[in-house]
Amino acid sequence: MLRGISVRSLRSRVLCSRQSVAFLAVVVTVFWMLHATLKISRTRYKSPATETNPTSVNALHTKTIGLVSETLPSNTLRNSAILTLLTSTNFSRSVNGGFLSQTAPIAGTGQGNLMFMYASLLGIADTNQMTPVYPKYGYLRNIFNISALSLNPLNSQSVSEAKACAYDTKLSSLSKRPGNNVTAIGYLQSWKYFSAISDRVRREFAFVDRLRMDAEEFLDNVSASSETTPNSKVLYIGVHVRRRDMLASYNVVRGYTVATKEYLTSAVQYFRAQFPSELLIFVVCTDEVDWTKQNFRPPNSSSVVVVFSENRDAAHDMALLSACNHSIITVGTYGWWSAYLAGGRTVYYKNFPAPGTHIANVFDKNDYYPPEWIGM
């Protein structure tokens, strides 16, 4: 005994002290590695000066690490990112099969195209066991709860799609390519790319609160003004009519078409026949209000209400259309995604594209339209 302390107790305390020192050494080493990585990264990479800060995204954790700015959506991805940081200073490899990014063939890509690209990015990454990445200030982060990491992988190999509106099987075997990181170039417009993760895609495209709440308020106001009762069976039919840019001469030559009055009439008749006892409220969004008001005119009936969304931007209109029960769409990826997010039944204009045109050559109807959708 030494002043009331046994030899065994003294040895135990010494051992604990040694373990504490060892643990402290590990912590210092990890801190030094992080510091060195940050220092190297800041000297090599800078964020684009032209980008602006997007609307905050719920349930995401943003972490700046010099080389890239990461958005970490979950514990799994967060742990993968930390492991990558500790084992590599240039992010040339992902810990689970490589990073997958995507880019459009041309600039100025619209909202519907961007959604196809992102959804297909998720699906292709899932198929190939890769990690999808999306720009930190990408447009879709402003309106959806996007979860993909935000970083810039190095040494990425480019792979171009064969056709813009058709499923390309080679994108399902990216993991067999030499090197880890891949950039998919194309519009990737096929539901087949992400059919296996459709639930995840819908979660990713959950609108931010300001848009979701605005859509709900719009529909509530319509219902209130339609003299409905608590016992009324109400169905909202989202209608998207796109015409203006499709009628431009260069788009006509390429093969774009516009839906006719007869098509819209047939689509309305379909839903009236399918739901004869419900109050059908047709919510119409269009880029050509005057033409649509003149030509989308369901017969007067106490069971039919038509309301137009006017002077609203693309994000608000899509949130509104996606909140409906069923859909009538004409042409374009914007209407496609409005219907996909709404679920329910979808009627689409089948006379697209014009035969013998450029668009027809890169378009596969079976790859573009889900099999349960109804062409008229």
C-alpha positions in Angstrom: 0.0 0.0 0.0 1.2 3.5 -0.8 -0.7 6.1 1.3 -3.9 4.0 1.1 -3.6 3.3 -2.7 -2.9 -0.3 -3.7 -0.3 -1.2 -6.3 -3.1 -2.7 -8.5 -5.0 0.6 -8.4 -1.9 2.6 -9.2 -1.1 0.4 -12.2 -4.7 0.9 -13.4 -4.4 4.7 -13.2 -1.1 4.7 -15.1 -2.7 2.5 -17.8 -5.7 4.9 -18.1 -3.3 7.8 -18.4 -1.4 6.1 -21.2 -4.6 5.3 -23.0 -5.7 9.0 -22.7 -2.4 10.2 -24.1 -2.7 7.7 -27.0 -6.3 8.9 -27.7 -5.1 12.5 -27.6 -2.4 11.7 -30.1 -4.9 10.2 -32.5 -7.1 13.3 -32.2 -4.1 15.6 -32.9 -3.1 13.5 -35.9 -6.6 13.6 -37.4 -6.8 17.4 -36.8 -3.4 17.9 -38.5 -4.6 15.9 -41.5 -7.8 17.9 -41.8 -5.8 21.2 -41.5 -3.3 20.1 -44.2 -6.2 19.0 -46.5 -7.9 22.3 -46.1 -4.7 24.3 -46.7 -3.9 22.4 -49.9 -7.5 22.6 -51.1 -7.8 26.3 -50.7 -4.8 26.9 -52.8 -6.0 24.8 -55.6 -9.7 25.3 -55.9 -12.1 28.2 -55.6 -15.9 28.4 -55.8 -17.4 30.0 -58.9 -17.8 33.7 -58.2 -21.0 33.9 -60.2 -23.0 31.6 -58.1 -25.5 32.9 -55.6 -26.7 31.4 -52.4 -29.9 29.3 -52.9 -32.9 28.9 -50.6 -32.0 26.8 -47.6 -32.9 23.1 -47.9 -34.4 21.3 -44.9 -32.7 18.4 -43.3 -29.4 19.0 -45.1 -26.1 19.7 -43.4 -23.7 22.0 -45.2 -20.0 21.6 -44.6 -17.3 23.6 -46.3 -14.0 21.8 -46.7 -12.0 24.0 -49.0 -11.7 21.6 -52.0 -15.4 21.4 -52.4 -18.5 22.4 -50.5 -20.4 19.3 -49.4 -24.1 18.9 -48.7 -24.4 15.9 -46.5 -27.9 14.5 -46.4 -27.6 11.5 -44.1 -25.3 9.7 -41.6 -24.3 7.2 -44.3 -23.2 9.8 -46.8 -21.7 11.9 -44.1 -19.5 9.0 -42.9 -18.5 8.3 -46.5 -17.5 11.9 -47.0 -15.5 12.0 -43.8 -13.7 8.7 -44.7 -12.9 10.1 -48.1 -11.5 13.3 -46.6 -9.3 11.3 -44.2 -7.9 9.0 -47.0 -7.6 11.4 -49.9 -6.7 15.0 -50.5 -8.0 15.4 -54.0 -11.3 13.5 -54.0 -10.3 11.5 -57.0 -12.2 8.4 -55.7 -15.4 7.7 -53.8 -15.5 5.1 -51.1 -18.4 3.2 -52.8 -17.6 2.9 -56.5 -16.9 6.4 -57.7 -18.7 9.7 -58.0 -21.3 10.3 -60.8 -22.1 13.8 -62.1 -24.0 15.0 -65.1 -24.1 17.9 -67.5 -26.4 19.0 -70.3 -25.2 19.0 -73.9 -26.1 22.8 -74.1 -26.6 25.6 -71.7 -30.0 27.1 -70.9 -31.7 23.8 -69.9 -35.2 24.2 -68.6 -36.8 22.9 -65.4 -38.2 19.7 -66.8 -34.9 18.8 -68.5 -33.0 19.4 -65.3 -35.4 17.2 -63.4 -34.9 14.3 -65.9 -31.2 14.7 -65.6 -31.2 14.6 -61.8 -33.6 11.8 -61.5 -31.7 9.7 -64.0 -28.4 10.6 -62.2 -29.8 9.1 -59.1 -31.0 6.0 -60.9 -27.8 5.4 -62.8 -25.7 6.0 -59.7 -27.9 3.4 -57.8 -27.5 0.9 -60.6 -23.8 1.3 -60.7 -23.3 1.6 -56.9 -21.8 5.1 -57.3 -22.3 8.3 -55.4 -24.4 11.0 -57.2 -23.2 14.6 -57.0 -25.1 17.8 -57.9 -23.9 21.4 -58.0 -24.2 23.3 -54.7 -26.0 26.1 -56.3 -27.9 24.1 -58.9 -31.3 25.4 -59.7 -33.2 22.4 -58.4 -32.0 23.1 -54.9 -34.0 26.3 -54.9 -37.3 24.5 -55.2 -36.8 20.9 -54.1 -35.3 19.1 -51.1 -32.3 17.8 -53.1 -30.0 15.5 -51.1 -27.1 14.7 -53.4 -23.6 15.7 -52.3 -22.2 18.9 -53.7 -18.6 18.5 -54.8 -16.4 18.5 -57.8 -14.8 15.0 -58.4 -11.5 14.9 -60.1 -10.4 12.8 -63.0 -13.9 12.2 -64.2 -14.5 10.4 -67.5 -17.2 11.7 -69.8 -19.9 9.3 -71.1 -22.4 10.6 -73.6 -25.9 9.2 -74.1 -26.8 7.7 -77.5 -30.2 9.4 -77.8 -31.8 12.2 -75.8 -35.2 10.5 -75.3 -34.3 6.9 -75.1 -32.8 4.5 -72.6 -29.1 3.8 -73.1 -28.0 0.5 -71.7 -24.4 1.4 -71.5 -25.1 3.8 -68.7 -26.1 0.7 -66.6 -22.5 -0.7 -66.7 -20.4 2.3 -65.7 -18.8 0.4 -62.9 -17.0 -1.7 -65.5 -15.2 1.3 -66.9 -11.5 2.0 -65.9 -11.3 4.8 -63.3 -13.9 5.6 -60.7 -15.5 9.0 -61.5 -17.9 9.5 -64.4 -19.8 12.5 -65.9 -22.9 11.6 -67.8 -23.5 14.0 -70.7 -27.0 14.2 -72.0 -30.7 14.9 -71.2 -31.3 11.3 -69.9 -35.0 11.5 -70.7 -36.3 8.0 -69.9 -38.3 6.8 -66.9 -36.4 3.5 -67.1 -33.3 5.1 -65.6 -35.0 5.7 -62.3 -37.9 3.2 -62.3 -36.2 1.1 -59.5 -36.0 4.1 -57.2 -39.3 6.0 -58.1 -40.2 6.5 -54.4 -36.8 8.1 -53.8 -37.2 10.4 -56.8 -40.5 11.6 -55.6 -39.0 12.3 -52.2 -36.2 14.2 -53.8 -38.7 16.3 -55.7 -40.7 17.2 -52.7 -41.3 21.0 -53.0 -39.9 23.3 -50.4 -42.5 24.6 -47.9 -43.2 27.9 -49.5 -44.2 26.3 -52.8 -46.1 23.4 -51.3 -48.1 25.7 -49.1 -48.9 28.0 -51.9 -50.3 25.2 -54.0 -52.4 23.9 -51.1 -53.8 27.4 -50.5 -54.6 27.8 -54.2 -56.6 24.5 -54.3 -58.3 25.3 -51.0 -59.5 28.6 -52.4 -60.8 27.0 -55.6 -62.7 24.4 -53.6 -64.2 27.1 -51.3 -65.4 29.0 -54.3 -66.9 26.0 -56.1 -69.7 25.5 -53.6 -68.5 22.1 -52.5 -69.9 20.4 -49.4 -68.1 18.2 -46.9 -69.7 15.2 -48.7 -68.6 16.3 -52.1 -66.3 14.0 -54.0 -63.8 16.4 -55.6 -61.0 15.5 -58.0 -58.4 17.9 -59.2 -57.2 17.4 -62.8 -54.0 19.2 -63.6 -53.9 20.4 -67.2 -50.6 21.7 -68.8 -50.8 23.2 -72.2 -47.5 24.2 -73.8 -47.5 26.0 -77.1 -45.5 29.2 -77.4 -41.9 28.0 -77.9 -43.1 24.8 -79.7 -44.5 27.0 -82.5 -41.2 28.7 -83.1 -40.0 27.8 -86.7 -36.8 26.2 -85.6 -38.6 23.9 -83.2 -41.2 23.0 -85.8 -38.4 22.0 -88.1 -36.8 19.9 -85.4 -40.0 18.0 -84.9 -41.9 19.6 -82.0 -45.7 19.7 -82.2 -48.5 21.3 -80.3 -51.7 19.6 -79.0 -55.0 20.4 -80.7 -58.4 21.5 -79.4 -59.7 18.1 -80.3 -57.2 16.3 -78.1 -58.1 18.5 -75.1 -61.7 17.8 -75.7 -61.1 14.0 -75.8 -59.0 14.2 -72.6 -61.8 15.9 -70.7 -64.3 13.4 -72.0 -62.1 10.6 -70.8 -62.1 11.9 -67.2 -65.8 12.7 -67.2 -66.5 9.1 -68.3 -64.1 7.6 -65.7 -65.5 9.7 -62.8 -69.1 10.5 -63.5 -70.2 11.1 -59.9 -67.3 13.4 -58.9 -66.9 17.1 -59.1 -64.0 17.6 -61.6 -61.9 20.7 -61.1 -59.6 21.3 -64.0 -56.6 23.4 -62.9 -55.0 24.8 -66.1 -51.4 26.0 -66.4 -50.3 27.3 -69.8 -47.8 29.5 -71.6 -50.5 30.8 -73.9 -53.5 31.8 -71.8 -55.7 33.4 -74.6 -55.6 30.4 -76.9 -56.1 27.9 -74.1 -59.1 29.8 -72.7 -60.7 29.8 -76.2 -60.0 26.1 -76.8 -60.1 24.4 -73.5 -63.9 24.7 -72.8 -65.5 21.7 -71.2 -69.3 21.6 -71.6 -71.2 23.5 -69.0 -72.1 21.2 -66.1 -72.5 21.4 -62.4 -69.9 18.6 -62.1 -67.1 20.5 -64.0 -65.1 23.5 -62.9 -62.3 25.1 -64.8 -59.7 27.5 -63.2 -56.6 29.0 -64.7 -53.3 29.7 -63.0 -52.1 33.1 -64.3 -49.0 35.3 -63.7 -47.2 32.6 -61.7 -43.7 31.3 -62.3 -42.7 27.7 -63.4 -41.9 26.5 -59.9 -45.3 27.6 -58.5 -47.2 26.2 -61.4 -45.5 22.8 -61.2 -46.1 22.6 -57.4 -49.8 23.3 -58.2 -50.1 20.7 -60.9 -48.3 18.1 -58.9 -50.8 18.6 -56.1 -53.6 17.5 -58.3 -55.1 14.0 -58.4 -54.7 13.3 -62.2 -53.2 15.0 -65.2 -53.7 16.0 -68.8 -50.5 17.1 -70.5 -49.5 18.1 -74.0 -45.8 18.2 -74.9 -42.5 18.9 -73.2 -40.7 17.7 -70.1 -42.3 20.2 -67.8 -45.7 18.7 -68.2 -44.2 15.2 -68.0 -42.8 15.9 -64.6 -45.9 17.7 -63.4 -47.9 14.5 -64.2 -45.2 12.1 -62.8 -45.2 13.9 -59.4 -49.0 14.1 -59.3 -49.4 10.3 -59.8 -52.9 9.2 -60.6 -53.9 8.8 -64.2 -52.1 10.7 -67.0 -53.4 11.4 -70.5 -50.8 12.7 -72.9 -50.8 14.0 -76.5 -49.6 11.1 -78.6 -48.8 12.9 -81.9 -45.4 13.9 -80.8 -42.8 14.2 -82.3 -43.5 14.8 -86.0 -42.3 11.8 -88.0 -39.1 12.0 -90.1 -37.6 14.8 -88.0 -34.5 15.1 -85.8 -36.6 14.7 -82.6 -38.2 11.5 -84.0 -34.7 10.1 -84.6 -33.7 10.4 -80.9 -37.1 9.6 -79.4 -38.4 6.2 -78.2 -42.0 6.5 -77.1 -41.8 3.3 -74.9 -38.7 4.7 -73.1 -40.1 8.2 -72.7 -43.7 7.6 -71.6 -44.4 5.2 -68.7 -46.5 2.2 -69.9 -49.5 3.1 -67.7 -50.0 6.6 -69.2 -52.7 7.0 -71.8 -51.9 8.4 -75.2 -54.6 10.2 -77.2 
